């Protein structure tokens, strides 16, 4: 079983390294007890690159690192897909169940719902704008590092959000380690977004 950390590198700086390291330590404690976690500061490449990059660490007791220029996906449509319960509380490399859910839709991405409660998209946490504040579901599949950062900074609020609540929001934004609120955003006025 392998795990992933996708880390944002912009203009010579890694972002949220402390939160990525904390999650890696928690993953080692849960799945490789007794083994020492990799130390990201020691294993991440040191380079001077301008621009925005995704540094992907795929790991178990060993690790591989991939570096690629990052460009946000173009997402213009979403579809709510109901799923049975499954565990993605750790960032597993195996995403087969999530990919199966995504394949059920012809939309660009999905909003995964479990028992009528909104969780995440196929590759990001979600934040919803009500005209005044951003809210994120209190039932995420994965408590992502960007979500943790934004909650700590009080830029978003946690709330119980059901599928029925979606119509009360003006727009949704996809967030993850690579994406801030507003970078990938969909207005709810897009008629087929949730059909």
C-alpha positions as CSV (number, residue, x, y, z in Angstrom):
1,X,0.0,0.0,0.0
2,X,1.4,3.4,-1.1
3,X,0.5,6.9,-0.3
4,X,0.9,10.3,-1.9
5,X,1.8,13.9,-0.9
6,X,1.3,16.4,-3.7
7,X,3.2,19.6,-2.7
8,X,3.0,23.0,-4.2
9,X,6.3,24.6,-5.2
10,X,6.1,28.2,-6.3
11,X,9.1,30.4,-7.2
12,X,11.6,28.6,-5.1
13,X,9.3,27.8,-2.1
14,X,7.4,24.8,-0.9
15,X,4.0,25.5,0.6
16,X,2.4,24.0,3.7
17,X,5.3,21.6,4.3
18,X,4.5,21.4,8.0
19,X,1.0,20.1,7.2
20,X,2.3,17.6,4.6
21,X,4.9,16.4,7.1
22,X,2.3,16.0,9.8
23,X,0.0,13.9,7.5
24,X,3.0,11.7,6.5
25,X,3.9,11.1,10.1
26,X,0.3,10.2,10.9
27,X,0.2,7.8,7.9
28,X,3.4,6.1,9.1
29,X,2.0,5.8,12.6
30,X,-1.2,4.1,11.3
31,X,0.2,1.9,8.5
32,X,3.9,1.4,9.3
33,X,4.1,1.5,13.1
34,X,7.6,1.4,14.4
35,X,9.1,2.8,11.1
36,X,10.4,6.3,11.0
37,X,8.6,8.7,8.7
38,X,10.5,10.3,5.8
39,X,11.5,13.9,6.5
40,X,10.2,16.0,3.6
41,X,12.8,18.7,4.2
42,X,15.5,16.1,3.7
43,X,14.1,14.2,0.7
44,X,12.5,17.0,-1.4
45,X,14.7,18.3,-4.3
46,X,16.4,21.6,-3.8
47,X,16.1,23.7,-7.0
48,X,15.5,27.2,-8.1
49,X,12.6,27.2,-10.6
50,X,10.3,30.1,-11.5
51,X,6.7,29.3,-11.9
52,X,4.3,26.8,-10.3
53,X,5.1,23.1,-9.9
54,X,3.6,20.0,-8.4
55,X,6.0,17.9,-6.5
56,X,4.5,14.5,-6.0
57,X,5.9,12.1,-3.4
58,X,4.7,8.5,-3.7
59,X,5.8,6.6,-0.7
60,X,5.7,3.6,1.7
61,X,8.9,2.7,3.5
62,X,10.6,3.9,0.3
63,X,9.7,6.9,-1.9
64,X,9.6,8.2,-5.5
65,X,9.4,11.9,-6.4
66,X,8.0,13.4,-9.6
67,X,8.1,17.1,-10.5
68,X,5.9,18.6,-13.1
69,X,4.7,22.1,-14.1
70,X,1.2,22.7,-12.7
71,X,-1.7,24.0,-14.6
72,X,-5.2,23.8,-13.0
73,X,-7.7,21.5,-14.7
74,X,-10.5,23.3,-16.6
75,X,-13.7,22.3,-14.7
76,X,-17.0,23.7,-16.0
77,X,-19.5,21.1,-14.9
78,X,-20.1,18.9,-11.8
79,X,-22.5,16.1,-11.0
80,X,-23.5,14.8,-7.6
81,X,-22.8,11.1,-7.3
82,X,-24.0,9.2,-4.2
83,X,-21.5,6.6,-2.9
84,X,-21.6,4.0,-0.3
85,X,-19.3,4.4,2.7
86,X,-15.6,4.1,1.9
87,X,-12.4,5.2,3.6
88,X,-10.1,7.8,2.1
89,X,-9.1,9.5,5.3
90,X,-5.5,8.9,4.3
91,X,-4.1,9.9,0.9
92,X,-3.9,6.5,-0.6
93,X,-2.3,6.0,-4.0
94,X,-5.1,3.6,-4.9
95,X,-8.0,5.7,-5.9
96,X,-10.0,3.0,-7.7
97,X,-13.3,3.6,-6.0
98,X,-13.1,7.4,-6.6
99,X,-12.3,6.7,-10.2
100,X,-15.3,4.4,-10.5
101,X,-17.5,7.1,-9.2
102,X,-16.0,9.7,-11.6
103,X,-16.7,7.3,-14.5
104,X,-20.4,7.3,-13.7
105,X,-20.6,10.9,-14.8
106,X,-20.1,12.7,-18.1
107,X,-19.4,15.9,-16.1
108,X,-15.8,17.3,-15.7
109,X,-15.8,16.3,-12.1
110,X,-18.1,15.1,-9.4
111,X,-19.4,16.0,-5.9
112,X,-19.3,12.8,-3.9
113,X,-22.2,12.5,-1.4
114,X,-22.5,9.8,1.3
115,X,-25.9,9.3,2.9
116,X,-27.0,12.6,1.3
117,X,-24.1,14.6,2.9
118,X,-21.6,16.4,0.7
119,X,-17.9,15.3,1.0
120,X,-15.4,16.1,-1.7
121,X,-14.8,16.2,-5.4
122,X,-12.7,13.4,-7.1
123,X,-9.5,15.3,-6.4
124,X,-10.2,18.2,-4.1
125,X,-12.0,19.5,-1.0
126,X,-14.9,21.8,-1.7
127,X,-15.8,25.3,-0.5
128,X,-19.2,26.9,-1.1
129,X,-19.9,30.6,-1.3
130,X,-23.3,31.9,0.0
131,X,-22.7,35.5,-1.0
132,X,-20.9,36.4,2.2
133,X,-18.7,33.4,3.4
134,X,-17.0,30.3,2.2
135,X,-18.2,27.0,3.8
136,X,-16.6,23.6,3.6
137,X,-18.4,20.3,4.4
138,X,-17.7,18.9,7.9
139,X,-17.8,15.4,6.3
140,X,-14.7,15.5,4.0
141,X,-13.3,12.2,2.6
142,X,-9.8,13.7,3.2
143,X,-9.0,16.6,5.5
144,X,-6.6,18.2,3.0
145,X,-3.8,20.5,3.8
146,X,-5.3,23.5,2.0
147,X,-8.6,22.9,3.9
148,X,-6.7,22.8,7.2
149,X,-4.7,25.9,6.3
150,X,-7.9,27.9,5.4
151,X,-9.8,26.8,8.5
152,X,-6.8,27.8,10.7
153,X,-6.7,31.2,9.0
154,X,-10.5,31.5,9.4
155,X,-10.9,32.1,5.7
156,X,-13.5,29.3,5.5
157,X,-16.0,27.9,7.9
158,X,-16.9,24.2,8.5
159,X,-20.6,23.3,8.2
160,X,-22.9,20.4,7.7
161,X,-23.9,20.5,4.0
162,X,-26.4,18.2,2.5
163,X,-27.1,17.7,-1.2
164,X,-30.4,19.6,-0.6
165,X,-28.4,22.5,0.8
166,X,-26.5,23.0,-2.5
167,X,-29.2,25.2,-4.0
168,X,-28.6,27.8,-1.2
169,X,-25.1,28.6,-2.5
170,X,-24.0,30.8,-5.3
171,X,-20.9,29.0,-6.4
172,X,-18.4,26.2,-5.5
173,X,-14.7,26.3,-5.6
174,X,-12.3,23.3,-5.7
175,X,-9.4,23.5,-3.3
176,X,-6.4,21.3,-2.7
177,X,-2.7,21.6,-1.9
178,X,-2.3,23.2,-5.4
179,X,-5.4,25.3,-5.5
180,X,-6.7,28.3,-3.6
181,X,-10.4,29.3,-3.4
182,X,-11.5,31.0,-6.7
183,X,-9.0,29.3,-9.0
184,X,-11.3,26.6,-10.1
185,X,-14.8,27.9,-9.5
186,X,-18.3,27.0,-10.8
187,X,-21.4,29.2,-10.6
188,X,-24.6,27.4,-9.6
189,X,-26.3,29.2,-12.4
190,X,-24.8,26.6,-14.7
191,X,-28.0,24.7,-15.3
192,X,-26.5,21.2,-15.8
193,X,-24.0,21.4,-13.0
194,X,-25.9,19.2,-10.7
195,X,-28.1,17.2,-13.0
